[in-house]
């Protein structure tokens, strides 16, 4: 059994933010989903994803065009079935969970985890994340998929409860893994759906607060250039590299994919991707 680590206080409230009733984190004023996965627009006390489970926030004027491209909003399980991406998702999640043993292994990762109020997850642990073996990762992989499809990802009866019961993790450790994997699977599903629907690329969007890595006024202002998400705000990127990138909506060629992947795939990344489609000669996102 793990020795309970001293819990760090949640990040300070940003002006105009809203507090998550589950994990206590403060989120941007207009956020529809907490970092931990809890919907901030539902009146229900049951943790669930928002009505936009894949982090896609199309402009109202373009909603009909996006629907025509096959990129409509639905429940998590319906999305996977309708998009026909179950096999691809299972393969991606198998790779995704391999990042768990490396949580907090770099200075940049450690700073991000500390800034999110989860630093205690890396302290006084009898079961360092680096000791999680392949058998354990296989169990976590299946739990991640099952809980994502049933919208119970961050509830105590979901992935957090599973990690506590199966591996003796304390709450901070289970929350760190759950939040990290939640962001990753949302980013992966957005990417797979977009590529399946022939998306040209995407626009990068940050949470625009002091917790974004690279924000000069934030706790992680000294991020390496290759990991600076603050500078990516509003820029357009390709899902996959191309020798001749097409022109993006801002009039410049789409940028090549960042080395650390699309939004959501870095540790505790809260950024989102707005897929871009070419419909009738017009770029829509």
Secondary structure, DSSP 8 states (H G I E B T S, - for coil): --------------TT-EE-TTT--EE-TT-SB-TTS-BSS---SS----S-TT-----GGGHHHHHHTT-----HHHHHHHHT-HHHHHHHHHHHGGGGGGTT-SHHHHHHHHHTT-GGGGSS-SS-GGG--HHHHHHHHHHHHHHHHTT-SSSTTTHHHHHHHHH---HHHHHHHHHHHHHHHHHHHHHHHHHHTT--EEEEE---STTSTT-TTSTTTT--GGG--GGGTT-EEESS--SS--B-TTSSB-B---TT-STT-STT---EEEEEEEETTEEE-
